[in-house]
């Protein structure tokens, strides 16, 4: 080994020893830094995991919130889809459910329409005057036509209450509206209005085809009466609604239209209103050629008094006094055409031979 080699060895040896014998504090410091770095990396990793978990949790909460919001919107839309707005015959906007299962009728003619269009099984209440068809007698009664019990109506939980004239509205519509009960008004002033009411109620109760069939059959029969009487001379008719005091039919009564279609002409057709009072003297002065007396119920009372008051009229002198079932003439429903046919045969028997 030469000098250069020995010198190189001498230089290297202390360095290796220094590395092996480095003070513990330096080694500890190095280890501490190394350990610190390791702990730092471990802490950073833990923080990242926590941040990611928090982010996932936030996203999950947002998703749940969005789902809940969508559900509320869908439920709101579903509620909207389950209702519909219609305009009744009094011009009122009425909101109704798409499917109506609980009906209350406050007029006999409406009860008859409900049964005629196939919705009688949904009738949960009607009035004491609702006696046709036979099943209507067994339906829960809510009072009479003009003064029904609001409490009974509410207790039956109807989805719709049917009213025949606007005169009934003011007494209880607000109370029913407060209970979220819809009131639908029909206002028949002619036979065609009756046909319209039948079809409208059929549409409301999802019985369109059944109602259309009923209306079609009634129109065919009414048209046959029109054809039979169109060439006849109109007969001047006095129609008694009630007597003592005397009430008759006026311009707005559907019966006035019915008499016209039967080949008659009501002598009170130009009197304002639907059922005006009329004096005996005015009735006699009108010189009616025929008197129609509805029988049965309050509209058939005091017939003899009317005949006595008009004993000098052409109608009484010629024996042209006709008694017809009042239900067929006073209820603007499906049986009104029965009354039309009977009245036409009475006024113009020659046209139906």
Secondary structure by P-SEA (a helix, b strand, c coil): ccaaaaaaaaaaaaaaaaaaaccaaaaaaaaaaaaaaaaaaaaaaaaaaaaaaaaaaaaaaaaaaaaaaaaaaaaaaaaaaabbbbbcccbbbbbbcccccbbbbccaaaaaaaaaaccccccccccccccccccccccccccccccccaaaaaaacccbbbbcccccccccaaaaaaacbbbbbbbbccaaaaaaaaaaaaaaacaaaaaaaaaaaaaaaaaaaaaacccccccbbbbbcccccbbbbccccaaaaaaaaacbbbccccccccbbbbcaaaaaaacccbbbbbcccccccaaaaaaaaaccccccccccccccccccccccccaaaaaaaaaaaaacccccc
